[in-house]
Amino acid sequence: MTTWFVTRHPGAVEWATRQGLRIDRHVAHLDPASIAPGDTVIGILPVNLAARVCERGARYFNLSLELPAEARGRELSADELERYGARLEAYVIHAATTIPAAPEPMPPAINDAAARHPDPALEALGGIARGAACPADIRERGDRT
């Protein structure tokens, strides 16, 4: 039974070390075919990969944290991970055995009616979105609200 830590972030590796986690294999990217029943996988995996880990009989622990928008998209230090409440949370993930119904498309009559009777104000706004000059009546209505 192998404990895998899946991350490409040095701050996460340092955080795991500080937590005293016993890691057998550290990988930047996980090939689910490498996982054996009884293994433990720790990381932040896309849901489809986490499901494959669970399907193979392994345990999955997500490295969860409360990350504010301004901290996203950059490397985080172990100190920052601690500040954002980094913790391991166990998940059992599997694909749905039944497929939920897809959202219903808009009825054609509504689409056709909108196409036959477009709102002139919306037409003008469409022109603005394409870079057209702003019609004076649109500016005036906007100024009054």
C-alpha positions in Angstrom: 0.0 0.0 0.0 1.5 3.2 -1.3 0.8 6.8 -0.2 0.9 9.1 -3.2 1.2 12.9 -3.0 0.2 14.5 -6.2 1.4 18.1 -6.6 3.8 20.2 -8.6 3.9 22.9 -5.9 6.9 23.2 -3.6 4.8 24.9 -0.9 2.5 21.9 -0.8 5.4 19.6 -0.4 6.8 21.6 2.5 3.3 21.8 4.0 3.0 18.0 3.9 6.5 17.7 5.5 5.4 20.0 8.3 2.3 17.9 8.9 4.5 14.8 9.3 2.7 13.0 6.4 4.3 9.7 5.4 4.6 10.0 1.6 5.9 7.0 -0.4 5.6 8.6 -3.9 5.6 12.2 -4.8 4.4 12.9 -8.4 3.6 16.0 -10.3 0.9 14.2 -12.4 -0.9 11.0 -11.6 -1.5 8.1 -13.9 -4.5 6.4 -12.3 -3.4 3.1 -13.8 -0.5 3.2 -11.3 -2.8 3.1 -8.3 -3.4 -0.2 -6.6 -6.2 -1.2 -4.2 -5.5 0.0 -0.7 -3.3 2.9 -1.9 -3.8 6.4 -0.6 -3.8 9.4 -2.9 -3.4 12.9 -1.6 -3.7 16.0 -3.7 -6.0 18.3 -5.6 -7.3 16.2 -8.5 -9.9 16.9 -11.1 -13.1 15.0 -10.2 -12.7 12.5 -13.1 -9.3 11.5 -11.9 -10.4 11.3 -8.3 -13.2 9.0 -9.4 -10.7 6.8 -11.2 -8.6 6.6 -8.0 -11.6 5.5 -6.0 -12.7 3.0 -8.7 -9.3 1.3 -8.3 -9.9 0.7 -4.6 -7.7 3.5 -3.3 -8.5 6.2 -0.7 -8.6 9.9 -1.9 -7.8 12.8 0.4 -8.2 16.2 -1.1 -5.8 19.0 0.0 -8.5 21.5 0.7 -8.1 25.2 1.6 -10.1 28.4 1.7 -8.3 30.3 -1.1 -9.3 33.9 -1.7 -9.5 35.2 -5.2 -6.4 37.3 -4.9 -4.3 34.3 -3.9 -5.3 32.2 -7.0 -3.0 31.6 -9.9 0.3 31.9 -8.1 2.6 29.7 -6.1 1.8 29.5 -2.4 4.2 28.9 0.4 3.6 26.4 3.2 2.9 29.4 5.5 0.2 30.6 3.1 -1.3 27.2 2.9 -1.5 27.1 6.7 -3.0 30.6 6.7 -5.7 29.5 4.2 -6.7 26.5 6.4 -5.0 23.7 4.4 -6.3 20.3 5.5 -6.9 16.8 4.2 -10.5 15.8 3.5 -11.5 12.3 2.6 -13.7 11.9 -0.5 -15.3 8.9 -2.1 -16.1 9.8 -5.7 -17.8 7.8 -8.4 -19.4 8.6 -11.7 -23.2 8.7 -11.7 -24.7 5.4 -12.8 -27.7 7.2 -14.3 -27.4 10.3 -16.4 -29.5 13.2 -15.3 -31.7 14.8 -18.0 -30.1 17.5 -20.0 -31.6 21.0 -19.6 -34.5 21.5 -21.9 -33.7 23.8 -24.9 -35.8 26.9 -25.3 -38.9 26.1 -27.3 -38.5 27.0 -31.0 -41.6 29.3 -30.9 -39.9 31.6 -28.4 -36.7 31.7 -30.4 -38.6 32.3 -33.6 -40.7 35.0 -32.1 -37.7 36.8 -30.8 -36.0 36.6 -34.2 -39.1 38.0 -36.0 -39.7 40.8 -33.5 -36.4 42.0 -32.2 -36.3 44.7 -29.5 -34.8 47.9 -31.2 -33.0 48.8 -27.9 -31.4 45.4 -27.8 -30.5 45.6 -31.5 -28.7 48.9 -30.7 -26.9 47.4 -27.7 -25.8 44.6 -30.0 -24.2 47.1 -32.3 -22.4 48.7 -29.3 -21.0 45.3 -28.4 -19.7 45.0 -32.0 -18.1 48.4 -31.7 -20.8 50.5 -33.3 -21.4 54.1 -32.2 -23.8 54.5 -29.3 -27.1 55.9 -30.5 -28.2 59.1 -28.8 -31.5 57.6 -27.6 -29.7 54.8 -25.8 -27.4 57.3 -24.1 -30.3 59.4 -23.0 -32.2 56.5 -21.5 -29.1 55.5 -19.7 -28.6 59.0 -18.3 -32.1 59.1 -16.9 -31.9 55.9 -14.9 
